[in-house]
Amino acid sequence: MSFDPLYAFVFAGLFSPGPNVILLTTSGARFGFKRTLPHVLGVAFGVGITSALTGFGIGALLLAQPALTFVLKCLAAAWILWMAWKLFRSTRGPQAQGRDRPFTFIEAVLFQWVNPKIWAIAMAASSGYAIGLPPVQEALRLGSAFSGINLFVCLFWTFAGSLLAVLMTRPVWWRGFMSVMALALAASAVMVFL
């Protein structure tokens, strides 16, 4: 039995900073590890669905339809910028106040539909690491690889965020952290069009 290089590719793609990593790290810092778990599970599930769809050829359809791709990029950028703005405004401190709350499971799943990084990694994996299986089996292979690996990636970044909250005891440090995370998220919106 040999090692499937798909796993190394998926890990490298999902572990590197992008919208999910930024949002989960920030949520772990703001709301704690336990309250962020529905967000974590939603990301892992949503990423699995998105990557499985590329195994069925949805990614190829998006590449063949530039107008549809552009609309999805605009939606993704708008949503990411809106979330960046919310992060930027949430400089009150690590304790959430008012209506602030982490993403729900469903919100996290739906976000994967417009997350450009996930689509890019999934399309690259489906085209570069396919092993010639029938579409259903290839979709299951991609979906399970992405979900399983991403679950551990999400847990790591959420835990890292919860540890950061313990270290940031001064309001100025907290504001600096939230500002940096908001700017990084906004930059990922710009990257949608590159």
N, C-alpha and C positions, 0 to 999 in steps of 0.2 A: 504494500500500500504506500503510495507516494503522497507528498504534501501538495495540496492544490494551491497554486500561486494566487488564485482569486482571493484567498483569505488575507494574505499579506497586503495585496492591493487595496482591499476594502478597509482593512485596519488603518493603513496609512492615510487613505482618503477621508475617513470619518474622524480619526483622532485629531487631525490638523484643525486649526481654528476656522470656524465658519459660523453661520447664524445659529445652528443648534448648540455648538460648544459655547458660544458667547451667552446665549439665553439661559442655558442650563447652569453655567458657572454663576451667572448673575442671580438666577433664581435660588440656587443653593445658598448664596450669600445673603440674599434678602429674606427668604422664607424658611431656610433650613432644609436639611437633607430629606427628612420624612415628608414634609408638605410638598416637596418637588417630585416625589415618586410618581404621581399620575402623569406629570409632564414627561418624565423619563420613559415610562412605559408607552405613552402615546408616540413619542419620537421613534422608539424602537419598532413599534408596530407599523407606524406610517412609513418609515423608511423601507421596511420589508415589503409593504404593498407596492410602493413606488418602484422599487428595484425589480419586483416580480413582473410588473407591467412592462418593463423594458424587455424582459425575456419573451414577452408575447409580441414585441415589435412596436409598442407605443412610442418608444424613443425614436425609432426610425420614422414614424409618422410625423412626430414633431419636427424632426430635421427636414422632412420633405415639405412641410407647410410653414414657410418663413413668417407669414402673417400671424398664424396661430402662436408660433414661438415668440414673436415680438409682443403680442398681447399678454402672454403668460409672463414674460420678462417684466413688462410694465406693472402687472399686478404684484409680482414678487417684490420688485423694487419699492413700490408704494407701501406694501405691508411691512417690509423690513424697515423703511424709513419711519413709519408710524411707531413701530416698536422701539426704534432707537430714540425717538422723541420722548416716548413714555419713560424709557430708562433715564434719559438725560434729566427729566423733570423729577425723578424719584431720588433726590439727594437728601432726603430727611434722615436717613440712617438705616441701619440694618433691620430694624423692627418695622414691619409693614404696618401701614396705618390706613384707615378708611376702607375704600373699596379695593385696595391693592390685594392681589392674590396671584398665585402661580397659574400657569396654563393648566387647563383641564386636560384630561386624556384626549377628548375629541378635538379640542383646539390644537393640540400638539400633532395629532394625526393629520388634520387638515392642513396644517402649516407645511407639511412635507410635499404637498401638491404644488406649492409655489416656491419651494426652496431650491434655488438654482444649483446649489452645490450638490445636493442629493441627486438631482436629475443628471448632472454632468458625470458624477462618479458612477451612477447606475448605467448610463449609456456607454461609458467607457468600459465598464466591466462586462456588459452584455455583448459588446462587439469584440473586445480584446481577450476575454477569458472564457468565451463559450467553448463547450467541449462536444458540440454536435448532438446534444440530446433533443428529443422532441420538445416542442414549445412549452407544454405543461411542466415537464420535468425540469427544463432549463429555468422556467419561472420559479418553481419551488426551490431549486438550487440557489438561485440568486436571492430570493426572498429570505430564505432561512439563513444564508451567510450574512446578509446585511443586518437582519434583525438580531441575530445572536451576537455578532461582533459589536453592533451599535449599542446593545443593552449594556455591555461592560464599559464601553467608551462613555456613555451617558452617565452611568453610575460614578465613574472616575471623576468626570468634570463637575458633577453636582457635589460630590464629596469635597473636591478641591475648593469649590465656592463656599461650602459651609465652613471649611477651615479658615478661609480668608476672612469671614465675618468675625471670627474669634480674634483675629490679629488686628483688625481695623477698629480700634476702640475710640479713636478721635474722629469727630465729625469731618474734619478737613480731609482725612485719609479716605473716609467713606465717599465723600463728594468726588474726590479725585478718582477713585476706583470706578464709581458709576459713570463719570464723565468719559473715562478711557473706554469702558465697555460700550457706552452709547456711540462713541465715535467709531469704534471698531465695527460695530453693527452697521452703522451708516455707511462705512467704507465697503462692507460686503454688499450693500445695495447697489453701489456704483459698479462693483465687479460683475454684477449680473449682465451688463452690456458689453463686457470685454471678451 
